[in-house]
Amino acid sequence: MDAAIGAICTKDWMDAMKPIEEPTWPMPEHSDLPVRQVPKRFIMTGITEEQSLDLVADEINRASLKLLDEMIPTEEPPTKEPPNEPRTKTNYVGAPAIFALEQACRDINDAFGGYGCYLVGSALERPGWRDVDVRFILQDEAFAALFPNASTEAALWEHDPRWLLLTVSISQWLSKITGLPVDFQFQPQTFANERHKGNRHAVGMRLRKPDR
């Protein structure tokens, strides 16, 4: 296409640059007929008329190609859409059960003090959780005071009667209020930090609007 346009432009200009042949009829002494000639800026010493025409043709070709480049829109590469990343959630318990769990854990936090209740385990990681793990973490000294006969080595407190009674009772109470399969346990701080490195989500916190 570019070559065809250049050829057409070149032919037109070369026809325009050809000198007019002498007319065979008499011409007026002061004729206003235009004289076709090569532009003066292409007339150089040692350059023939044919070479000057070639220079004109080259310039026309360059101008034509430039005009075509400006007229033809450039195609932009298609933009790549970012991949759909899975949505991250604080937990996968779901509403309104998580609200009921928050409300119930407030009463447990008020009753036992310590660091309070934490949601842990699979309910923080995936929708297909088996049960809802809630751990109440106490300072080591507070845990020993609440369960004086429980051994803190290798989680042997799971055989302590008081620990079992409170753990099972609170698990059933939370399950009844929330409708969730809640696994509630008391744990001392050192054991909880050493054995469980995963995420924790505090539940049952009481928030108060700051005084102005």
C-alpha positions in Angstrom: 0.0 0.0 0.0 2.8 2.4 0.9 4.7 1.6 -2.3 1.6 2.3 -4.4 0.9 5.6 -2.8 4.6 6.6 -3.2 4.5 5.6 -6.9 1.4 7.6 -7.5 2.8 10.7 -5.8 6.1 10.3 -7.6 4.4 10.1 -11.0 2.3 13.2 -10.4 5.3 15.2 -9.3 7.5 13.9 -12.1 4.7 14.9 -14.6 4.6 18.3 -13.0 8.4 18.7 -13.2 8.6 18.0 -16.9 9.4 21.2 -19.0 6.6 22.4 -21.3 7.4 21.7 -24.8 7.6 24.6 -27.1 4.1 25.3 -28.5 3.6 25.1 -32.2 1.3 28.1 -32.3 2.5 31.7 -31.8 2.5 32.8 -28.1 1.9 36.3 -26.8 5.0 38.3 -26.0 4.0 38.6 -22.3 2.5 35.2 -21.6 1.2 34.4 -18.1 1.4 30.7 -18.5 3.2 29.0 -15.6 6.6 27.5 -16.3 7.1 24.1 -14.8 10.5 23.7 -13.3 12.4 22.0 -10.5 12.2 23.9 -7.2 15.3 26.1 -6.7 16.3 24.3 -3.4 16.9 21.1 -5.4 19.0 22.8 -8.1 22.6 22.1 -7.0 25.9 22.2 -8.9 26.6 18.9 -10.6 23.0 17.6 -10.1 21.0 16.8 -13.2 17.4 17.5 -13.6 16.6 13.8 -13.4 18.5 13.5 -10.1 16.7 16.6 -8.8 13.4 14.9 -9.6 14.5 11.8 -7.7 15.2 14.0 -4.6 11.7 15.4 -4.9 10.2 12.0 -5.2 12.1 10.7 -2.2 10.8 13.6 -0.1 7.2 13.0 -1.2 7.5 9.4 -0.3 8.8 10.2 3.2 6.0 12.8 3.7 3.4 10.3 2.5 4.6 7.6 4.8 4.7 10.0 7.8 1.1 11.1 7.0 0.0 7.5 6.8 1.6 6.7 10.2 -0.3 9.6 11.7 -3.6 8.6 10.2 -3.5 4.9 11.1 -4.2 4.4 14.8 -1.7 2.3 16.7 -3.2 -0.8 18.4 -2.4 -0.9 22.1 -1.6 -4.3 23.6 -4.5 -5.8 25.5 -4.3 -5.1 29.2 -4.0 -8.2 31.4 -6.6 -8.4 34.1 -5.2 -9.3 37.5 -6.0 -12.9 38.6 -8.9 -13.3 40.9 -7.4 -13.8 44.3 -9.3 -15.6 46.9 -10.9 -13.3 49.5 -9.3 -13.5 52.9 -11.5 -13.5 55.9 -11.0 -13.0 59.6 -12.8 -16.3 60.3 -15.2 -18.7 58.6 -17.7 -19.2 61.4 -20.3 -17.0 59.7 -23.0 -14.7 61.0 -25.0 -14.6 63.2 -23.3 -17.5 65.0 -20.1 -15.5 65.4 -22.0 -12.7 67.0 -23.5 -15.0 69.5 -20.1 -16.5 70.2 -18.7 -13.0 70.8 -21.5 -12.1 73.2 -21.2 -15.4 75.2 -17.4 -15.1 75.5 -17.7 -11.7 77.1 -19.4 -13.3 80.1 -16.6 -15.9 80.3 -13.9 -13.2 80.1 -15.6 -11.3 82.9 -15.9 -14.4 85.0 -12.3 -15.6 84.8 -10.1 -12.6 83.9 -6.8 -13.6 82.4 -6.1 -13.0 78.7 -9.5 -14.1 77.7 -11.0 -16.2 74.9 -9.4 -16.8 71.5 -10.8 -18.4 68.4 -8.2 -20.8 67.0 -7.9 -23.7 64.6 -9.6 -24.6 61.3 -12.4 -22.0 61.7 -9.8 -19.3 61.0 -8.3 -21.1 57.9 -11.1 -22.6 55.8 -14.9 -22.8 55.4 -14.9 -26.6 55.8 -14.0 -26.6 59.5 -15.0 -29.6 61.7 -15.6 -27.7 65.0 -15.0 -24.2 66.5 -12.0 -24.2 68.8 -12.1 -21.6 71.6 -9.2 -21.4 74.0 -9.2 -19.4 77.3 -5.6 -18.4 78.1 -4.5 -17.7 81.6 -1.2 -16.6 83.1 0.7 -19.7 84.3 0.2 -18.6 88.0 -3.5 -18.0 87.5 -4.0 -21.3 85.8 -2.2 -23.1 88.7 -4.4 -21.2 91.2 -7.6 -22.2 89.3 -6.6 -25.8 88.9 -4.2 -26.5 91.8 -4.2 -30.3 91.3 -3.6 -30.2 87.6 -0.2 -31.0 86.2 1.1 -28.5 83.7 3.4 -31.0 82.0 2.4 -32.5 78.7 -1.2 -31.2 79.1 -1.9 -33.6 81.9 -4.6 -31.2 83.2 -7.0 -32.9 80.8 -7.3 -35.5 83.5 -8.0 -33.0 86.3 -11.7 -33.3 87.5 -12.2 -29.5 87.9 -10.6 -28.8 84.5 -12.8 -31.4 82.9 -16.0 -30.2 84.6 -15.5 -26.5 83.6 -14.3 -27.3 80.1 -17.1 -29.7 79.2 -19.8 -27.5 80.9 -18.7 -24.3 79.1 -18.3 -26.2 75.8 -21.9 -27.4 76.0 -23.1 -24.0 77.1 -21.5 -22.2 74.2 -22.7 -24.8 71.7 -26.3 -24.4 73.0 -26.2 -20.6 72.7 -24.5 -20.3 69.4 -25.6 -23.5 67.6 -22.0 -24.3 66.9 -19.9 -27.4 67.7 -17.7 -25.5 70.2 -14.6 -27.1 71.7 -13.7 -24.9 74.7 -10.5 -25.4 76.8 -8.5 -23.6 79.5 -4.8 -23.4 78.7 -1.8 -21.8 80.5 0.1 -19.1 78.7 3.5 -20.8 78.3 1.9 -24.0 76.9 -0.3 -22.1 74.5 2.6 -20.1 73.1 5.0 -23.1 72.8 2.6 -25.7 71.3 0.4 -23.5 69.1 2.1 -21.2 66.7 -0.9 -20.5 64.5 -3.2 -17.5 64.3 -5.5 -16.4 67.2 -8.5 -14.2 67.0 -9.6 -12.6 70.3 -13.4 -13.0 71.0 -15.5 -11.5 73.7 -13.7 -8.2 73.9 -15.6 -5.3 75.3 -15.1 -2.0 73.4 -15.9 1.3 75.0 -16.3 4.6 73.2 -13.5 7.0 74.3 -14.4 9.9 76.4 -14.1 13.3 74.6 
